[in-house]
């Protein structure tokens, strides 16, 4: 898929999609890695494997607000 994004437009790239960007003018990019119930297993495995210290902090912060995901992760 190729396109030109014009001022005021938003681009959504689904998780796991490889992509490349060529900026034709001054640009502002906002990115966010997203984790939800649907992709939690994949995100957790990747985080645990590649970012061990971050995964410990992530797990600690899951315990109270998301106990079902916390249980899934331990």
Protein Blocks (a to p, Z undefined) as FASTA:
>chain_A
ZZdddehiacdddehiacddddfbdcdddddddddfklmmmmmmmmmmmmmmlmmmmmmm
mmmmmmmlmmmmZZ
